[in-house]
Amino acid sequence: MASHRGATVVAAGPCEVATGDEVWGALERPAVEQADEAAMAGGWIGLLGYELAGSIERLPTPAEDPAGPPRAALARYESVAIVQPDGTCDLATVGSEADLDLLEERTTASPSPGVTDPAAHELRSSLPADRYEATVQAVRELIGAGDVFEVNVVQRLDTAWEGDELALARGLWRAAGPTSHRAFLKLPGGAVVSASPERLVAIDDGRVWSEPIKGTAAPGDAGALVASEKDRAEHVMIVDLVRNDLGRVACTGTVRVDRLMAPYPIGYAEHLVSRVSADLTPTTSVGDVVRAVFPGGSVTGAPKVRAMEIIAELEPVARGPAFGSIVAMGRDGSLEASVAIRTAWVGPGSARYWCGGAVTWGSDPAAERAEAWQKATPFLRALGDA
């Protein structure tokens, strides 16, 4: 399940799967003339994990995570259900009627039970308090030395979870509130669950756009967020990075900032969001666009490659599915790709969730750690702890 053109695409029983570096070939498939929502029938849905960045840039070897998901996995579905925001559902296929009947049966089945009487969950952080703050300080020292401008620091939260994967997904979606990029991907060894408010990149009819989020405050503090010199500085740096990324695949002179630092309330936090758009060159493929922007600058830092090197040095565990992207690509070359923030990996007996934030010279270590935990709010509520 993933978002595409404002609708939710539900699919099962893939006819083709690409994993690891093979996903780049899948994203190079030629587009067809058809340009409507039904183009997701025969399209690709899946995960590009953060560590896939190592196939684009020369980066340090990431930490091993045998209990995590594949580094990347896309699946092509000939039959899909397209659920509109008002709840109406259409079925589309480029396969057989039997496939369509099976999909209809699966999408009308009764949902699994939700979370009932949740027990307390002990959370373990990959960066406990002292270490998180020391990591922020280490980044500040690198910034002071002129090595980098901004680095996103992330902790992983681990807890026991014996419940149903979909139950946790529904809890996360409810806790996160309305969001344009809900996702549930059943993969070998577990499931990726995401409730991301952030768009990495979208493509439709020759246009491309990205909507980076940077800056976080408590609910109701939007005014203070807009006035914050630190938050404005980190946001502008990432907007500039996104402009540069899109400029690599855009027609000359077409990159523009359509919206800058707009308030973006999402219930449990206040954010700032911008929109950067461009016209694509006729020869640019979906794969070209994704490689140009992946991973999103909002979850790496600036300059991007140096920030990723520092992340590999300072973060003790892999990011896995988080801070990469959940993508849905239609046969017509349309694309909807999220930044996989507010994202969990649910495996046998456990659940993991990643949260963090951007560190600049103006960062306060204790405040940065508090911001990371604020972004854990949907996960904590889904577990029944908040």
N, C-alpha and C positions, 0 to 999 in steps of 0.2 A: 504494500500500500504506500502510495506517495502522491504528492500534489503535482498538478500539471494544468496550466491555464485556468487557475482558480478553482478547479474541480479536484476531487479525490479519485485517484485511479486504483482500483482493486483488481488484483490478478493472482492466479495460481496456476501451477502446472506449466513451467516454462518449457519452450521448445528448444531453447539454446541458452547456454551459460558461458560467460567469459569471466576468468578470475585473474588476479595479479595484473601483470603488465598487458595481458590480453585485452583488458578493457579499453585501451587506447584504440585498438583495431575496431572494436565494436562501435566506438564513437566516431569512426571515420566512414561508416556506411553511407552510401549516397542517399540523398533525400529524394522524395517523390513529389509529384505535383500537388497531391491532395493536401489541403491546409485547413483542417478542422479538428475538433476534439477526438473524433474517431481515429485520427492518425496514431493514437497511442496503441491501437491494436496492431501488433507487429513491432512495437517500439521496445525500448530498453528501460528497465528500472533497476536501481541497485545502489550499492555503497562504493564510494571512493574513500578509503580510510586515510587518515592524515599521513601515515608513513608512505603512502604512494608517492609523496613528493620526492622521494629518493629516486624515482624513475624519471624525474624532470631535471633535478639539480643534483650535483655531487654533494652529498650530505653524510655526516657521521652515521655509522651503522646503528639503527635504533635498538632499543632494548627488546629482548625476546619476550613474547607473551603467548605461550602455547595454549592458554585457556581463552584467548580472545578470538575474534572473528577473522576471516580471511582479510588480507591487506586490501583487497578490492574484489568486488563480485557484482557483475551485472547479469541480468536475465532478460531474455526476450520472450514476450508473451503474445501469442496470436489472438487471444481473446481477453477482453478486459471489461470491467464494469466501471462506468464513469458516474460518480455520485456528485451531484451539484450541491451547492451550499444550502439550497432549500429542501434537500433530502430526496429529490427525484433522482432516479437511476436509469441509465441507458446501458445496454450491452452492445458491444461492437466486436467484430471478429474478422480476421483474414484467414481463419482456419476452417475447421469443420463445424457442422451444426452440433455434433456430439460434444466438442470442446465447449461450445457455447452453453449447451444444456448442463454440463458439469459445472461450469462457472456459476450459472444461475442457481443451481442447487446449493453451491457453497456459500454464495452471497446472501441467500435467504435462510441459512441455517441459524438456529438459536445461538446467541452469544454465550461464551463461557461465563461462569459465575464471576462476579466482581470480588473485590477485597472485602472480607468480612472479619470483624474482630481482630484487626492487625496487632501483632505483638510488638513490643519495643525492639528496635533494630540497633545493634551496636555498629557504629560507623568507624571505619579505619581510614585515615587519610595518608596518601603517599607523601604529603608534605605537612607533618604536624606543625603546630603553631610556631615554635622556635625556628624550624627549618624553613617554613614558608616565608617568614619575615627575613630570615638570613638570605634566602634566594632573591627576594625583592631588593635587598640591600646590595647583593652582588651585581644585579642588573644595573642599579643606580651607579655603581662604581664604574661599570663598563661604559655607561652613557657619559659619565664625567670624564672618562679618558678619551672620549671621541670615537669609541669603537662601534657604537650603534645609537640610534635615536629612541627606539621603543621596542620592548619585547613583551609578548604575552606569556604570562606565567600561569600554569595550570596544575591543580591537584586532582588526584583520582580518589573518589570515595568508594569503599568496598563494604558490602554488608551481606549477611545471609538472606536468601530469599527462596522460599519453597513454593511460592504461589505460582499461579498461571502467568505466562508471559503477557498475554493480552490483558489480564487484570491489571498488571503494572502499567501497561501502555495506557489503558483508559484512565487510570489514576493520574498519570503524568499529564495527559491531555487536559483533563478537567482542572488540574492544579495550575497548569500553564495558561489557561484561558484561551480566548480566540487567537489563533495563530495560522499563518498561511502555509506552514510546512510541517504538518504532522506526518509521521512515517512509522511503519512497522514492517520490518524485513526479517523474515524467517530464514536463517542461514545455518550451515552446518555448525553444531555446537551451541546454538542459542539464537537470540533474536536481538536486533537493533531496534530501539524504541526512541523516537525523537519528537520533540515539540518545539522546533526552532522558530523563532520570530524573524530570522535573518535570511535574506536571499543572497546567495553567492553570485549567481548569474542567471539570466534568462535570455532566450533567443526566440524571436517570432518575426517572420516576414522581413528578414534582413536587418532587423534592429537587435541590439544587444544592450542589456542594462544590468547593473549591479547596485545593491542597496546595503552598503556597509553600516553596521551599528558600532558605535563607540561612545562611551560615557555611560555611567550607571549611577543612579541615586535611589534612595528609598521612595516608595510610593508617595505622591504628593509633593515631592521636592523638585519638580521640573524647573521651576524658576532658578533655584540654586544651581542646578545642573547646567543650564544655559549660561549662567554667569561665571561658572568655574573656569578659571584660566587653564588649570591642568586638564580638565576633560575636553575643553575646546582644542587645546594643543594636540592631544592624542588623536582626536577625531580628524582634524585637518591633515595630519600626517598620513592617516590611512586613506583619506579621500584622494590625496595626491598620489599615493601608491596605486590605488585602483585606477585612476586616470592613466597612469603610466602602463599598467597591465593591459587595459583595454586598447590603449594606443598601439600596441603591438599587432593587433588584428583588425583595427578599424581603418576606414577610409580616412585619408589625411584631412585634418581640420574638422572632423565630425564629433570628436569627443567633447562632451560638455557635462557640466554639473547642473542637473535639472532642479535639484533640491539640496540645500545644505543645512545640516544640523537641525532638522525638524524634530520637535519633541515627539517621543514615541512611548506612550504609557502602555504597559502590558500587564497591569494588575498587581504583580508582586514587585515591580521595579519601574523606574523611569529610565528611558534610554534616549539617545540622539541618533537619528538615522539620516543618511543622505542618499541621493540617487545620482549615479553617473551612467550616461548612456552614449551610444555611438552607432554609426552605420557600419555594417560589416562589408568587407571586400567580397566580390563575387566568388572568389576561390577559397574563402575561409570555411573550414569545416567546424563542426561542433567540437571535435577533438582539439582543434587549434585553439578555440576559445577557452575551453576548460583548462588546457595546459597553460595558457597565458595567465589565468587568474588563480590557479590552484597552488597551494591552499589559500584561502582568503586572507588578505592582509590584516583584517581585524583580529585574527587568531594567531598571527605570527609576529608581526612587528615590522619595523623599517630600519634599514634596508631589509627586504624580506629574506634573502639567503643568509645573511649574517645572523639575523634574528633566529632563523631555524637552526643554525649551527649552535647558538647559545642555548636554545631550548633543549637540544639533544644533550648538551653538556650538563645542564642544571636539573632537568626533570628526571627523576629516578625510574619512572615507568613509561611504557609506550602510551600514546594517546589512542591508538587503535581506531575504533569507528568515530570517535568524537573529534570535532574540529576539522574533519574532512568534509565530505558532502554526500547528501542523498540526491540522486539524479533521476529524472524521468525525461527520456528523449523520444519524441514521436517520429514516425516514419517520414514526416515532412520536414525534418530538421529542426523542429521546435524543441526547446529545452527549458526545463525548470530545475534548478539546482540550489539546494539550501546550503548554508553553513551549518554543519551538524553540531550546533551548540544545544544545550538542554537535552543532552542525548545520553542514553543508558545502554549498556550491554547486559542482557539477562541470560546467564548460563545456568548449568545444573547447580542448584543450591545457592546461587549467589547473584547479586546485581551490582553493577558498577556505574558510576556517574562521574563526569568530569566537569570541573568548574574553575574559573580563574579570572584573570583580567589583565589589562595592559599596564605595564610599568613604564613610567617616564621619569625624567629627572625630578619632577615635582611630586612623585609618589611618596606616600607615607606607608611603611611596611605594615603596620597594624591595620590601617584603613584598607589597604589592598586585600589583606586576608579577610576582613569583614565583608568586602564586596564579593569575594569569591563565594563565601557562605551564603550571601544573599541570593546569588544565582543558583544555589542548591535548593532554594525554596520549593520549586515544583517537585523535585525528587523526594524531599523530606515529607511533603504533604502526601505524595503518592504512597509512601511507605506507612503513612499514618502517624508520623512523628510530629507533625506541625498542623 
